[in-house]
Amino acid sequence: MLSSPPPGTRVRLRYNARARAATPHHDRVGTVVAPAGRARPAAVPAVLVFRPNRAGEKRPPNNHLVRLDNGELVVVPAGNLRRA
């Protein structure tokens, strides 16, 4: 698992057995474009930053923008990224 890969890193998208049927991008390879919500291409909309309202409130997944080898852009939680 890659928790915070820098842009340009080659990654493989992996999902657990329960989620594979619902995720069309399982086992595809791509390149990290940018961590979501940080520096990103101008055509990609911003992702709001989470600010907890209550003590102990959990944060959402640490997402990354990945360009698949077929050119498609997808946002993927960091826990689903493996080194290609």
N, CA, C and O atoms as a GROMACS GRO file, in nm:
protein
  336
    1MET      N    1   0.084  -0.117   0.000
    1MET     CA    2   0.000   0.000   0.000
    1MET      C    3   0.089   0.123   0.000
    1MET      O    4   0.188   0.130   0.074
    2LEU      N    5   0.055   0.221  -0.082
    2LEU     CA    6   0.127   0.347  -0.087
    2LEU      C    7   0.039   0.453  -0.020
    2LEU      O    8  -0.072   0.479  -0.067
    3SER      N    9   0.087   0.512   0.088
    3SER     CA   10   0.002   0.607   0.160
    3SER      C   11   0.008   0.747   0.100
    3SER      O   12  -0.093   0.818   0.103
    4SER      N   13   0.120   0.789   0.048
    4SER     CA   14   0.128   0.923  -0.012
    4SER      C   15   0.232   0.923  -0.125
    4SER      O   16   0.340   0.980  -0.110
    5PRO      N   17   0.199   0.860  -0.238
    5PRO     CA   18   0.295   0.856  -0.348
    5PRO      C   19   0.307   0.992  -0.415
    5PRO      O   20   0.207   1.061  -0.432
    6PRO      N   21   0.427   1.031  -0.454
    6PRO     CA   22   0.445   1.159  -0.523
    6PRO      C   23   0.393   1.150  -0.666
    6PRO      O   24   0.383   1.041  -0.721
    7PRO      N   25   0.359   1.264  -0.726
    7PRO     CA   26   0.316   1.263  -0.866
    7PRO      C   27   0.421   1.199  -0.955
    7PRO      O   28   0.541   1.218  -0.936
    8GLY      N   29   0.374   1.122  -1.054
    8GLY     CA   30   0.464   1.052  -1.145
    8GLY      C   31   0.488   0.907  -1.108
    8GLY      O   32   0.550   0.834  -1.186
    9THR      N   33   0.442   0.863  -0.991
    9THR     CA   34   0.462   0.726  -0.947
    9THR      C   35   0.368   0.632  -1.023
    9THR      O   36   0.249   0.660  -1.035
   10ARG      N   37   0.422   0.521  -1.074
   10ARG     CA   38   0.339   0.420  -1.141
   10ARG      C   39   0.272   0.335  -1.034
   10ARG      O   40   0.339   0.285  -0.943
   11VAL      N   41   0.140   0.319  -1.044
   11VAL     CA   42   0.064   0.245  -0.942
   11VAL      C   43  -0.031   0.147  -1.009
   11VAL      O   44  -0.068   0.163  -1.125
   12ARG      N   45  -0.070   0.047  -0.932
   12ARG     CA   46  -0.173  -0.050  -0.972
   12ARG      C   47  -0.288  -0.035  -0.873
   12ARG      O   48  -0.265  -0.030  -0.752
   13LEU      N   49  -0.410  -0.028  -0.923
   13LEU     CA   50  -0.528  -0.012  -0.838
   13LEU      C   51  -0.576  -0.150  -0.796
   13LEU      O   52  -0.601  -0.236  -0.880
   14ARG      N   53  -0.587  -0.171  -0.664
   14ARG     CA   54  -0.630  -0.300  -0.611
   14ARG      C   55  -0.744  -0.278  -0.512
   14ARG      O   56  -0.738  -0.188  -0.429
   15TYR      N   57  -0.847  -0.359  -0.522
   15TYR     CA   58  -0.962  -0.352  -0.432
   15TYR      C   59  -0.984  -0.488  -0.369
   15TYR      O   60  -0.941  -0.589  -0.424
   16ASN      N   61  -1.051  -0.492  -0.252
   16ASN     CA   62  -1.074  -0.620  -0.186
   16ASN      C   63  -1.180  -0.699  -0.261
   16ASN      O   64  -1.248  -0.646  -0.348
   17ALA      N   65  -1.194  -0.825  -0.227
   17ALA     CA   66  -1.282  -0.915  -0.302
   17ALA      C   67  -1.427  -0.868  -0.302
   17ALA      O   68  -1.497  -0.885  -0.402
   18ARG      N   69  -1.474  -0.810  -0.192
   18ARG     CA   70  -1.614  -0.765  -0.186
   18ARG      C   71  -1.639  -0.646  -0.279
   18ARG      O   72  -1.749  -0.634  -0.333
   19ALA      N   73  -1.540  -0.560  -0.298
   19ALA     CA   74  -1.560  -0.437  -0.376
   19ALA      C   75  -1.527  -0.453  -0.525
   19ALA      O   76  -1.559  -0.365  -0.604
   20ARG      N   77  -1.465  -0.562  -0.563
   20ARG     CA   78  -1.420  -0.577  -0.702
   20ARG      C   79  -1.533  -0.575  -0.803
   20ARG      O   80  -1.515  -0.521  -0.912
   21ALA      N   81  -1.647  -0.630  -0.770
   21ALA     CA   82  -1.758  -0.634  -0.864
   21ALA      C   83  -1.811  -0.494  -0.894
   21ALA      O   84  -1.860  -0.469  -1.004
   22ALA      N   85  -1.801  -0.403  -0.798
   22ALA     CA   86  -1.855  -0.268  -0.813
   22ALA      C   87  -1.752  -0.167  -0.863
   22ALA      O   88  -1.786  -0.052  -0.891
   23THR      N   89  -1.627  -0.208  -0.876
   23THR     CA   90  -1.521  -0.115  -0.917
   23THR      C   91  -1.467  -0.157  -1.054
   23THR      O   92  -1.403  -0.262  -1.066
   24PRO      N   93  -1.491  -0.076  -1.156
   24PRO     CA   94  -1.446  -0.114  -1.290
   24PRO      C   95  -1.295  -0.098  -1.312
   24PRO      O   96  -1.244  -0.141  -1.415
   25HIS      N   97  -1.224  -0.037  -1.217
   25HIS     CA   98  -1.082  -0.009  -1.237
   25HIS      C   99  -0.990  -0.105  -1.163
   25HIS      O  100  -0.870  -0.079  -1.152
   26HIS      N  101  -1.043  -0.217  -1.112
   26HIS     CA  102  -0.960  -0.311  -1.036
   26HIS      C  103  -0.847  -0.365  -1.124
   26HIS      O  104  -0.870  -0.405  -1.238
   27ASP      N  105  -0.728  -0.366  -1.070
   27ASP     CA  106  -0.608  -0.423  -1.130
   27ASP      C  107  -0.560  -0.346  -1.255
   27ASP      O  108  -0.487  -0.402  -1.337
   28ARG      N  109  -0.599  -0.221  -1.269
   28ARG     CA  110  -0.549  -0.139  -1.379
   28ARG      C  111  -0.425  -0.063  -1.332
   28ARG      O  112  -0.404  -0.042  -1.213
   29VAL      N  113  -0.343  -0.022  -1.428
   29VAL     CA  114  -0.218   0.048  -1.400
   29VAL      C  115  -0.229   0.191  -1.449
   29VAL      O  116  -0.289   0.218  -1.553
   30GLY      N  117  -0.171   0.283  -1.372
   30GLY     CA  118  -0.172   0.423  -1.411
   30GLY      C  119  -0.061   0.500  -1.342
   30GLY      O  120   0.028   0.442  -1.280
   31THR      N  121  -0.067   0.632  -1.354
   31THR     CA  122   0.033   0.721  -1.297
   31THR      C  123  -0.035   0.822  -1.207
   31THR      O  124  -0.138   0.879  -1.245
   32VAL      N  125   0.020   0.846  -1.089
   32VAL     CA  126  -0.035   0.946  -0.997
   32VAL      C  127  -0.013   1.084  -1.059
   32VAL      O  128   0.099   1.121  -1.093
   33VAL      N  129  -0.123   1.160  -1.073
   33VAL     CA  130  -0.115   1.295  -1.126
   33VAL      C  131  -0.094   1.393  -1.012
   33VAL      O  132  -0.005   1.478  -1.018
   34ALA      N  133  -0.175   1.381  -0.906
   34ALA     CA  134  -0.164   1.471  -0.791
   34ALA      C  135  -0.248   1.416  -0.677
   34ALA      O  136  -0.349   1.350  -0.700
   35PRO      N  137  -0.206   1.446  -0.553
   35PRO     CA  138  -0.296   1.418  -0.441
   35PRO      C  139  -0.418   1.508  -0.455
   35PRO      O  140  -0.402   1.627  -0.483
   36ALA      N  141  -0.536   1.456  -0.438
   36ALA     CA  142  -0.658   1.536  -0.452
   36ALA      C  143  -0.658   1.648  -0.350
   36ALA      O  144  -0.621   1.628  -0.235
   37GLY      N  145  -0.702   1.766  -0.394
   37GLY     CA  146  -0.710   1.881  -0.306
   37GLY      C  147  -0.582   1.962  -0.299
   37GLY      O  148  -0.579   2.066  -0.234
   38ARG      N  149  -0.477   1.917  -0.365
   38ARG     CA  150  -0.351   1.992  -0.366
   38ARG      C  151  -0.322   2.036  -0.509
   38ARG      O  152  -0.416   2.057  -0.586
   39ALA      N  153  -0.196   2.052  -0.545
   39ALA     CA  154  -0.161   2.094  -0.681
   39ALA      C  155  -0.221   1.996  -0.781
   39ALA      O  156  -0.203   1.875  -0.768
   40ARG      N  157  -0.293   2.048  -0.881
   40ARG     CA  158  -0.363   1.963  -0.975
   40ARG      C  159  -0.369   2.034  -1.110
   40ARG      O  160  -0.351   2.156  -1.117
   41PRO      N  161  -0.395   1.960  -1.216
   41PRO     CA  162  -0.412   2.024  -1.346
   41PRO      C  163  -0.529   2.121  -1.344
   41PRO      O  164  -0.623   2.102  -1.267
   42ALA      N  165  -0.524   2.225  -1.427
   42ALA     CA  166  -0.627   2.329  -1.427
   42ALA      C  167  -0.765   2.275  -1.461
   42ALA      O  168  -0.865   2.331  -1.415
   43ALA      N  169  -0.774   2.169  -1.541
   43ALA     CA  170  -0.904   2.115  -1.582
   43ALA      C  171  -0.970   2.028  -1.476
   43ALA      O  172  -1.085   1.988  -1.492
   44VAL      N  173  -0.899   1.998  -1.366
   44VAL     CA  174  -0.952   1.911  -1.262
   44VAL      C  175  -1.010   1.996  -1.149
   44VAL      O  176  -0.940   2.082  -1.096
   45PRO      N  177  -1.136   1.973  -1.112
   45PRO     CA  178  -1.196   2.054  -1.005
   45PRO      C  179  -1.134   2.026  -0.869
   45PRO      O  180  -1.080   1.917  -0.847
   46ALA      N  181  -1.140   2.122  -0.780
   46ALA     CA  182  -1.084   2.108  -0.646
   46ALA      C  183  -1.170   2.013  -0.563
   46ALA      O  184  -1.290   2.003  -0.583
   47VAL      N  185  -1.105   1.945  -0.470
   47VAL     CA  186  -1.173   1.858  -0.374
   47VAL      C  187  -1.166   1.929  -0.240
   47VAL      O  188  -1.058   1.968  -0.196
   48LEU      N  189  -1.280   1.946  -0.176
   48LEU     CA  190  -1.284   2.019  -0.049
   48LEU      C  191  -1.200   1.950   0.057
   48LEU      O  192  -1.195   1.828   0.064
   49VAL      N  193  -1.136   2.029   0.140
   49VAL     CA  194  -1.054   1.977   0.250
   49VAL      C  195  -1.145   1.952   0.369
   49VAL      O  196  -1.230   2.035   0.402
   50PHE      N  197  -1.127   1.838   0.435
   50PHE     CA  198  -1.209   1.800   0.549
   50PHE      C  199  -1.163   1.874   0.674
   50PHE      O  200  -1.044   1.876   0.705
   51ARG      N  201  -1.256   1.934   0.745
   51ARG     CA  202  -1.227   1.998   0.873
   51ARG      C  203  -1.325   1.941   0.975
   51ARG      O  204  -1.445   1.968   0.968
   52PRO      N  205  -1.275   1.863   1.071
   52PRO     CA  206  -1.366   1.801   1.168
   52PRO      C  207  -1.439   1.905   1.253
   52PRO      O  208  -1.381   2.005   1.294
   53ASN      N  209  -1.566   1.878   1.278
   53ASN     CA  210  -1.647   1.966   1.361
   53ASN      C  211  -1.643   1.926   1.508
   53ASN      O  212  -1.658   2.010   1.596
   54ARG      N  213  -1.622   1.799   1.532
   54ARG     CA  214  -1.622   1.747   1.669
   54ARG      C  215  -1.492   1.672   1.697
   54ARG      O  216  -1.431   1.616   1.606
   55ALA      N  217  -1.452   1.672   1.820
   55ALA     CA  218  -1.332   1.599   1.858
   55ALA      C  219  -1.354   1.450   1.833
   55ALA      O  220  -1.461   1.397   1.865
   56GLY      N  221  -1.256   1.382   1.777
   56GLY     CA  222  -1.265   1.239   1.753
   56GLY      C  223  -1.333   1.204   1.622
   56GLY      O  224  -1.344   1.085   1.590
   57GLU      N  225  -1.378   1.302   1.544
   57GLU     CA  226  -1.443   1.273   1.416
   57GLU      C  227  -1.338   1.222   1.317
   57GLU      O  228  -1.229   1.279   1.306
   58LYS      N  229  -1.371   1.115   1.246
   58LYS     CA  230  -1.275   1.054   1.154
   58LYS      C  231  -1.263   1.133   1.026
   58LYS      O  232  -1.358   1.197   0.980
   59ARG      N  233  -1.144   1.125   0.968
   59ARG     CA  234  -1.118   1.192   0.840
   59ARG      C  235  -1.161   1.100   0.726
   59ARG      O  236  -1.163   0.978   0.742
   60PRO      N  237  -1.195   1.158   0.612
   60PRO     CA  238  -1.226   1.075   0.494
   60PRO      C  239  -1.097   1.016   0.437
   60PRO      O  240  -0.989   1.051   0.483
   61PRO      N  241  -1.106   0.926   0.339
   61PRO     CA  242  -0.986   0.866   0.282
   61PRO      C  243  -0.894   0.970   0.219
   61PRO      O  244  -0.938   1.075   0.172
   62ASN      N  245  -0.765   0.940   0.219
   62ASN     CA  246  -0.664   1.024   0.155
   62ASN      C  247  -0.664   0.987   0.007
   62ASN      O  248  -0.602   0.888  -0.033
   63ASN      N  249  -0.734   1.065  -0.075
   63ASN     CA  250  -0.752   1.033  -0.217
   63ASN      C  251  -0.640   1.088  -0.304
   63ASN      O  252  -0.575   1.187  -0.270
   64HIS      N  253  -0.619   1.022  -0.418
   64HIS     CA  254  -0.520   1.065  -0.516
   64HIS      C  255  -0.582   1.061  -0.654
   64HIS      O  256  -0.666   0.976  -0.684
   65LEU      N  257  -0.541   1.154  -0.738
   65LEU     CA  258  -0.586   1.157  -0.877
   65LEU      C  259  -0.489   1.073  -0.959
   65LEU      O  260  -0.368   1.096  -0.957
   66VAL      N  261  -0.543   0.973  -1.032
   66VAL     CA  262  -0.460   0.880  -1.109
   66VAL      C  263  -0.505   0.883  -1.255
   66VAL      O  264  -0.625   0.876  -1.284
   67ARG      N  265  -0.408   0.893  -1.346
   67ARG     CA  266  -0.438   0.883  -1.489
   67ARG      C  267  -0.406   0.740  -1.530
   67ARG      O  268  -0.290   0.697  -1.527
   68LEU      N  269  -0.511   0.666  -1.569
   68LEU     CA  270  -0.492   0.528  -1.612
   68LEU      C  271  -0.421   0.525  -1.747
   68LEU      O  272  -0.413   0.627  -1.816
   69ASP      N  273  -0.369   0.409  -1.785
   69ASP     CA  274  -0.296   0.397  -1.911
   69ASP      C  275  -0.384   0.426  -2.032
   69ASP      O  276  -0.332   0.461  -2.138
   70ASN      N  277  -0.516   0.413  -2.018
   70ASN     CA  278  -0.606   0.444  -2.129
   70ASN      C  279  -0.641   0.593  -2.135
   70ASN      O  280  -0.720   0.634  -2.219
   71GLY      N  281  -0.583   0.675  -2.045
   71GLY     CA  282  -0.604   0.819  -2.045
   71GLY      C  283  -0.713   0.868  -1.952
   71GLY      O  284  -0.730   0.989  -1.935
   72GLU      N  285  -0.787   0.779  -1.892
   72GLU     CA  286  -0.897   0.815  -1.802
   72GLU      C  287  -0.844   0.864  -1.667
   72GLU      O  288  -0.749   0.807  -1.614
   73LEU      N  289  -0.906   0.970  -1.612
   73LEU     CA  290  -0.870   1.021  -1.479
   73LEU      C  291  -0.966   0.966  -1.376
   73LEU      O  292  -1.088   0.975  -1.393
   74VAL      N  293  -0.913   0.909  -1.268
   74VAL     CA  294  -0.997   0.857  -1.159
   74VAL      C  295  -0.939   0.902  -1.026
   74VAL      O  296  -0.818   0.922  -1.014
   75VAL      N  297  -1.026   0.918  -0.926
   75VAL     CA  298  -0.983   0.950  -0.790
   75VAL      C  299  -0.988   0.821  -0.711
   75VAL      O  300  -1.090   0.753  -0.707
   76VAL      N  301  -0.876   0.787  -0.647
   76VAL     CA  302  -0.862   0.659  -0.579
   76VAL      C  303  -0.812   0.682  -0.437
   76VAL      O  304  -0.720   0.761  -0.417
   77PRO      N  305  -0.871   0.614  -0.335
   77PRO     CA  306  -0.818   0.621  -0.199
   77PRO      C  307  -0.675   0.563  -0.196
   77PRO      O  308  -0.646   0.466  -0.266
   78ALA      N  309  -0.589   0.622  -0.116
   78ALA     CA  310  -0.449   0.579  -0.111
   78ALA      C  311  -0.436   0.434  -0.068
   78ALA      O  312  -0.339   0.369  -0.107
   79GLY      N  313  -0.527   0.382   0.009
   79GLY     CA  314  -0.521   0.242   0.053
   79GLY      C  315  -0.539   0.143  -0.059
   79GLY      O  316  -0.508   0.025  -0.041
   80ASN      N  317  -0.587   0.187  -0.174
   80ASN     CA  318  -0.607   0.098  -0.288
   80ASN      C  319  -0.494   0.109  -0.390
   80ASN      O  320  -0.505   0.051  -0.498
   81LEU      N  321  -0.388   0.180  -0.359
   81LEU     CA  322  -0.275   0.195  -0.451
   81LEU      C  323  -0.161   0.101  -0.412
   81LEU      O  324  -0.121   0.095  -0.296
   82ARG      N  325  -0.110   0.029  -0.511
   82ARG     CA  326   0.006  -0.057  -0.493
   82ARG      C  327   0.110  -0.017  -0.597
   82ARG      O  328   0.075   0.038  -0.702
   83ARG      N  329   0.236  -0.043  -0.569
   83ARG     CA  330   0.341  -0.010  -0.664
   83ARG      C  331   0.328  -0.102  -0.786
   83ARG      O  332   0.310  -0.223  -0.772
   84ALA      N  333   0.336  -0.044  -0.905
   84ALA     CA  334   0.320  -0.123  -1.030
   84ALA      C  335   0.449  -0.191  -1.067
   84ALA      O  336   0.455  -0.261  -1.168
   0.00000   0.00000   0.00000
